[in-house]
């Protein structure tokens, strides 16, 4: 939602995208660690 609000501000949209992308990578990393521990 915030991405659309910042559509006219490329810099903030870019920062938001980086923040969102890093959070997804961290979640995937945690999930893989838990999955490996279960195995």
mmCIF file of the N, C-alpha and C atoms, coordinates in Angstrom:
data_MODEL
# 
_entry.id   MODEL 
# 
loop_
_atom_site.group_PDB 
_atom_site.id 
_atom_site.type_symbol 
_atom_site.label_atom_id 
_atom_site.label_alt_id 
_atom_site.label_comp_id 
_atom_site.label_asym_id 
_atom_site.label_entity_id 
_atom_site.label_seq_id 
_atom_site.pdbx_PDB_ins_code 
_atom_site.Cartn_x 
_atom_site.Cartn_y 
_atom_site.Cartn_z 
_atom_site.occupancy 
_atom_site.B_iso_or_equiv 
_atom_site.pdbx_formal_charge 
_atom_site.auth_seq_id 
_atom_site.auth_comp_id 
_atom_site.auth_asym_id 
_atom_site.auth_atom_id 
_atom_site.pdbx_PDB_model_num 
ATOM 1   N N  . UNK A 1 1  ? 0.821  -1.200  0.000  1.00 0.00 ? 1  UNK A N  1 
ATOM 2   C CA . UNK A 1 1  ? 0.000  0.000   0.000  1.00 0.00 ? 1  UNK A CA 1 
ATOM 3   C C  . UNK A 1 1  ? 0.862  1.260   0.000  1.00 0.00 ? 1  UNK A C  1 
ATOM 4   N N  . UNK A 1 2  ? 1.886  1.259   0.837  1.00 0.00 ? 2  UNK A N  1 
ATOM 5   C CA . UNK A 1 2  ? 2.754  2.428   0.939  1.00 0.00 ? 2  UNK A CA 1 
ATOM 6   C C  . UNK A 1 2  ? 3.494  2.670   -0.373 1.00 0.00 ? 2  UNK A C  1 
ATOM 7   N N  . UNK A 1 3  ? 3.720  1.596   -1.121 1.00 0.00 ? 3  UNK A N  1 
ATOM 8   C CA . UNK A 1 3  ? 4.443  1.715   -2.380 1.00 0.00 ? 3  UNK A CA 1 
ATOM 9   C C  . UNK A 1 3  ? 3.677  2.605   -3.360 1.00 0.00 ? 3  UNK A C  1 
ATOM 10  N N  . UNK A 1 4  ? 2.344  2.462   -3.371 1.00 0.00 ? 4  UNK A N  1 
ATOM 11  C CA . UNK A 1 4  ? 1.536  3.288   -4.266 1.00 0.00 ? 4  UNK A CA 1 
ATOM 12  C C  . UNK A 1 4  ? 1.526  4.746   -3.800 1.00 0.00 ? 4  UNK A C  1 
ATOM 13  N N  . UNK A 1 5  ? 1.530  4.931   -2.489 1.00 0.00 ? 5  UNK A N  1 
ATOM 14  C CA . UNK A 1 5  ? 1.536  6.287   -1.945 1.00 0.00 ? 5  UNK A CA 1 
ATOM 15  C C  . UNK A 1 5  ? 2.820  7.014   -2.343 1.00 0.00 ? 5  UNK A C  1 
ATOM 16  N N  . UNK A 1 6  ? 3.921  6.253   -2.462 1.00 0.00 ? 6  UNK A N  1 
ATOM 17  C CA . UNK A 1 6  ? 5.212  6.852   -2.815 1.00 0.00 ? 6  UNK A CA 1 
ATOM 18  C C  . UNK A 1 6  ? 5.532  6.728   -4.299 1.00 0.00 ? 6  UNK A C  1 
ATOM 19  N N  . UNK A 1 7  ? 4.507  6.428   -5.112 1.00 0.00 ? 7  UNK A N  1 
ATOM 20  C CA . UNK A 1 7  ? 4.727  6.225   -6.548 1.00 0.00 ? 7  UNK A CA 1 
ATOM 21  C C  . UNK A 1 7  ? 5.381  7.454   -7.189 1.00 0.00 ? 7  UNK A C  1 
ATOM 22  N N  . UNK A 1 8  ? 5.086  8.642   -6.657 1.00 0.00 ? 8  UNK A N  1 
ATOM 23  C CA . UNK A 1 8  ? 5.659  9.871   -7.214 1.00 0.00 ? 8  UNK A CA 1 
ATOM 24  C C  . UNK A 1 8  ? 7.011  10.197  -6.561 1.00 0.00 ? 8  UNK A C  1 
ATOM 25  N N  . UNK A 1 9  ? 7.473  9.328   -5.656 1.00 0.00 ? 9  UNK A N  1 
ATOM 26  C CA . UNK A 1 9  ? 8.769  9.518   -4.996 1.00 0.00 ? 9  UNK A CA 1 
ATOM 27  C C  . UNK A 1 9  ? 9.618  8.261   -5.220 1.00 0.00 ? 9  UNK A C  1 
ATOM 28  N N  . UNK A 1 10 ? 10.309 8.160   -6.362 1.00 0.00 ? 10 UNK A N  1 
ATOM 29  C CA . UNK A 1 10 ? 11.074 6.960   -6.703 1.00 0.00 ? 10 UNK A CA 1 
ATOM 30  C C  . UNK A 1 10 ? 12.066 6.544   -5.623 1.00 0.00 ? 10 UNK A C  1 
ATOM 31  N N  . UNK A 1 11 ? 12.695 7.528   -4.964 1.00 0.00 ? 11 UNK A N  1 
ATOM 32  C CA . UNK A 1 11 ? 13.697 7.212   -3.948 1.00 0.00 ? 11 UNK A CA 1 
ATOM 33  C C  . UNK A 1 11 ? 13.078 6.445   -2.781 1.00 0.00 ? 11 UNK A C  1 
ATOM 34  N N  . UNK A 1 12 ? 11.942 6.933   -2.280 1.00 0.00 ? 12 UNK A N  1 
ATOM 35  C CA . UNK A 1 12 ? 11.285 6.259   -1.153 1.00 0.00 ? 12 UNK A CA 1 
ATOM 36  C C  . UNK A 1 12 ? 10.716 4.907   -1.585 1.00 0.00 ? 12 UNK A C  1 
ATOM 37  N N  . UNK A 1 13 ? 10.219 4.841   -2.810 1.00 0.00 ? 13 UNK A N  1 
ATOM 38  C CA . UNK A 1 13 ? 9.706  3.572   -3.328 1.00 0.00 ? 13 UNK A CA 1 
ATOM 39  C C  . UNK A 1 13 ? 10.839 2.548   -3.392 1.00 0.00 ? 13 UNK A C  1 
ATOM 40  N N  . UNK A 1 14 ? 12.020 3.008   -3.784 1.00 0.00 ? 14 UNK A N  1 
ATOM 41  C CA . UNK A 1 14 ? 13.190 2.131   -3.868 1.00 0.00 ? 14 UNK A CA 1 
ATOM 42  C C  . UNK A 1 14 ? 13.600 1.636   -2.482 1.00 0.00 ? 14 UNK A C  1 
ATOM 43  N N  . UNK A 1 15 ? 13.623 2.548   -1.501 1.00 0.00 ? 15 UNK A N  1 
ATOM 44  C CA . UNK A 1 15 ? 13.968 2.156   -0.130 1.00 0.00 ? 15 UNK A CA 1 
ATOM 45  C C  . UNK A 1 15 ? 12.958 1.149   0.412  1.00 0.00 ? 15 UNK A C  1 
ATOM 46  N N  . UNK A 1 16 ? 11.684 1.392   0.143  1.00 0.00 ? 16 UNK A N  1 
ATOM 47  C CA . UNK A 1 16 ? 10.626 0.490   0.604  1.00 0.00 ? 16 UNK A CA 1 
ATOM 48  C C  . UNK A 1 16 ? 10.804 -0.893  -0.007 1.00 0.00 ? 16 UNK A C  1 
ATOM 49  N N  . UNK A 1 17 ? 11.139 -0.927  -1.301 1.00 0.00 ? 17 UNK A N  1 
ATOM 50  C CA . UNK A 1 17 ? 11.343 -2.197  -1.992 1.00 0.00 ? 17 UNK A CA 1 
ATOM 51  C C  . UNK A 1 17 ? 12.517 -2.967  -1.386 1.00 0.00 ? 17 UNK A C  1 
ATOM 52  N N  . UNK A 1 18 ? 13.635 -2.262  -1.117 1.00 0.00 ? 18 UNK A N  1 
ATOM 53  C CA . UNK A 1 18 ? 14.810 -2.902  -0.516 1.00 0.00 ? 18 UNK A CA 1 
ATOM 54  C C  . UNK A 1 18 ? 14.454 -3.456  0.865  1.00 0.00 ? 18 UNK A C  1 
ATOM 55  N N  . UNK A 1 19 ? 13.759 -2.678  1.680  1.00 0.00 ? 19 UNK A N  1 
ATOM 56  C CA . UNK A 1 19 ? 13.374 -3.101  3.032  1.00 0.00 ? 19 UNK A CA 1 
ATOM 57  C C  . UNK A 1 19 ? 12.492 -4.351  2.974  1.00 0.00 ? 19 UNK A C  1 
ATOM 58  N N  . UNK A 1 20 ? 11.510 -4.329  2.075  1.00 0.00 ? 20 UNK A N  1 
ATOM 59  C CA . UNK A 1 20 ? 10.600 -5.455  1.915  1.00 0.00 ? 20 UNK A CA 1 
ATOM 60  C C  . UNK A 1 20 ? 11.344 -6.705  1.445  1.00 0.00 ? 20 UNK A C  1 
ATOM 61  N N  . UNK A 1 21 ? 12.257 -6.516  0.477  1.00 0.00 ? 21 UNK A N  1 
ATOM 62  C CA . UNK A 1 21 ? 13.027 -7.630  -0.086 1.00 0.00 ? 21 UNK A CA 1 
ATOM 63  C C  . UNK A 1 21 ? 13.922 -8.270  0.964  1.00 0.00 ? 21 UNK A C  1 
ATOM 64  N N  . UNK A 1 22 ? 14.595 -7.448  1.781  1.00 0.00 ? 22 UNK A N  1 
ATOM 65  C CA . UNK A 1 22 ? 15.474 -7.966  2.841  1.00 0.00 ? 22 UNK A CA 1 
ATOM 66  C C  . UNK A 1 22 ? 14.656 -8.746  3.867  1.00 0.00 ? 22 UNK A C  1 
ATOM 67  N N  . UNK A 1 23 ? 13.476 -8.240  4.218  1.00 0.00 ? 23 UNK A N  1 
ATOM 68  C CA . UNK A 1 23 ? 12.622 -8.961  5.179  1.00 0.00 ? 23 UNK A CA 1 
ATOM 69  C C  . UNK A 1 23 ? 12.228 -10.329 4.647  1.00 0.00 ? 23 UNK A C  1 
ATOM 70  N N  . UNK A 1 24 ? 11.922 -10.414 3.351  1.00 0.00 ? 24 UNK A N  1 
ATOM 71  C CA . UNK A 1 24 ? 11.556 -11.703 2.754  1.00 0.00 ? 24 UNK A CA 1 
ATOM 72  C C  . UNK A 1 24 ? 12.749 -12.657 2.810  1.00 0.00 ? 24 UNK A C  1 
ATOM 73  N N  . UNK A 1 25 ? 13.942 -12.152 2.496  1.00 0.00 ? 25 UNK A N  1 
ATOM 74  C CA . UNK A 1 25 ? 15.128 -13.007 2.545  1.00 0.00 ? 25 UNK A CA 1 
ATOM 75  C C  . UNK A 1 25 ? 15.377 -13.520 3.956  1.00 0.00 ? 25 UNK A C  1 
ATOM 76  N N  . UNK A 1 26 ? 15.193 -12.665 4.953  1.00 0.00 ? 26 UNK A N  1 
ATOM 77  C CA . UNK A 1 26 ? 15.391 -13.085 6.346  1.00 0.00 ? 26 UNK A CA 1 
ATOM 78  C C  . UNK A 1 26 ? 14.375 -14.151 6.745  1.00 0.00 ? 26 UNK A C  1 
ATOM 79  N N  . UNK A 1 27 ? 13.127 -13.979 6.331  1.00 0.00 ? 27 UNK A N  1 
ATOM 80  C CA . UNK A 1 27 ? 12.100 -14.970 6.655  1.00 0.00 ? 27 UNK A CA 1 
ATOM 81  C C  . UNK A 1 27 ? 12.413 -16.308 6.005  1.00 0.00 ? 27 UNK A C  1 
ATOM 82  N N  . UNK A 1 28 ? 12.859 -16.278 4.743  1.00 0.00 ? 28 UNK A N  1 
ATOM 83  C CA . UNK A 1 28 ? 13.218 -17.516 4.047  1.00 0.00 ? 28 UNK A CA 1 
ATOM 84  C C  . UNK A 1 28 ? 14.396 -18.183 4.745  1.00 0.00 ? 28 UNK A C  1 
ATOM 85  N N  . UNK A 1 29 ? 15.372 -17.390 5.141  1.00 0.00 ? 29 UNK A N  1 
ATOM 86  C CA . UNK A 1 29 ? 16.556 -17.929 5.827  1.00 0.00 ? 29 UNK A CA 1 
ATOM 87  C C  . UNK A 1 29 ? 16.162 -18.611 7.136  1.00 0.00 ? 29 UNK A C  1 
ATOM 88  N N  . UNK A 1 30 ? 15.303 -17.970 7.927  1.00 0.00 ? 30 UNK A N  1 
ATOM 89  C CA . UNK A 1 30 ? 14.839 -18.567 9.188  1.00 0.00 ? 30 UNK A CA 1 
ATOM 90  C C  . UNK A 1 30 ? 14.060 -19.851 8.925  1.00 0.00 ? 30 UNK A C  1 
ATOM 91  N N  . UNK A 1 31 ? 13.205 -19.830 7.909  1.00 0.00 ? 31 UNK A N  1 
ATOM 92  C CA . UNK A 1 31 ? 12.410 -21.006 7.574  1.00 0.00 ? 31 UNK A CA 1 
ATOM 93  C C  . UNK A 1 31 ? 13.312 -22.178 7.179  1.00 0.00 ? 31 UNK A C  1 
ATOM 94  N N  . UNK A 1 32 ? 14.336 -21.896 6.355  1.00 0.00 ? 32 UNK A N  1 
ATOM 95  C CA . UNK A 1 32 ? 15.242 -22.965 5.928  1.00 0.00 ? 32 UNK A CA 1 
ATOM 96  C C  . UNK A 1 32 ? 16.025 -23.532 7.110  1.00 0.00 ? 32 UNK A C  1 
ATOM 97  N N  . UNK A 1 33 ? 16.439 -22.681 8.021  1.00 0.00 ? 33 UNK A N  1 
ATOM 98  C CA . UNK A 1 33 ? 17.172 -23.155 9.208  1.00 0.00 ? 33 UNK A CA 1 
ATOM 99  C C  . UNK A 1 33 ? 16.286 -24.081 10.042 1.00 0.00 ? 33 UNK A C  1 
ATOM 100 N N  . UNK A 1 34 ? 15.031 -23.687 10.247 1.00 0.00 ? 34 UNK A N  1 
ATOM 101 C CA . UNK A 1 34 ? 14.112 -24.523 11.029 1.00 0.00 ? 34 UNK A CA 1 
ATOM 102 C C  . UNK A 1 34 ? 13.862 -25.845 10.303 1.00 0.00 ? 34 UNK A C  1 
ATOM 103 N N  . UNK A 1 35 ? 13.711 -25.764 8.990  1.00 0.00 ? 35 UNK A N  1 
ATOM 104 C CA . UNK A 1 35 ? 13.450 -26.964 8.202  1.00 0.00 ? 35 UNK A CA 1 
ATOM 105 C C  . UNK A 1 35 ? 14.620 -27.943 8.279  1.00 0.00 ? 35 UNK A C  1 
ATOM 106 N N  . UNK A 1 36 ? 15.842 -27.410 8.206  1.00 0.00 ? 36 UNK A N  1 
ATOM 107 C CA . UNK A 1 36 ? 17.031 -28.259 8.306  1.00 0.00 ? 36 UNK A CA 1 
ATOM 108 C C  . UNK A 1 36 ? 17.142 -28.878 9.698  1.00 0.00 ? 36 UNK A C  1 
ATOM 109 N N  . UNK A 1 37 ? 16.781 -28.126 10.728 1.00 0.00 ? 37 UNK A N  1 
ATOM 110 C CA . UNK A 1 37 ? 16.840 -28.649 12.096 1.00 0.00 ? 37 UNK A CA 1 
ATOM 111 C C  . UNK A 1 37 ? 15.835 -29.779 12.296 1.00 0.00 ? 37 UNK A C  1 
ATOM 112 N N  . UNK A 1 38 ? 14.665 -29.641 11.677 1.00 0.00 ? 38 UNK A N  1 
ATOM 113 C CA . UNK A 1 38 ? 13.643 -30.691 11.802 1.00 0.00 ? 38 UNK A CA 1 
ATOM 114 C C  . UNK A 1 38 ? 14.151 -31.974 11.136 1.00 0.00 ? 38 UNK A C  1 
ATOM 115 N N  . UNK A 1 39 ? 14.764 -31.824 9.967  1.00 0.00 ? 39 UNK A N  1 
ATOM 116 C CA . UNK A 1 39 ? 15.355 -32.979 9.309  1.00 0.00 ? 39 UNK A CA 1 
ATOM 117 C C  . UNK A 1 39 ? 16.560 -33.427 10.121 1.00 0.00 ? 39 UNK A C  1 
# 
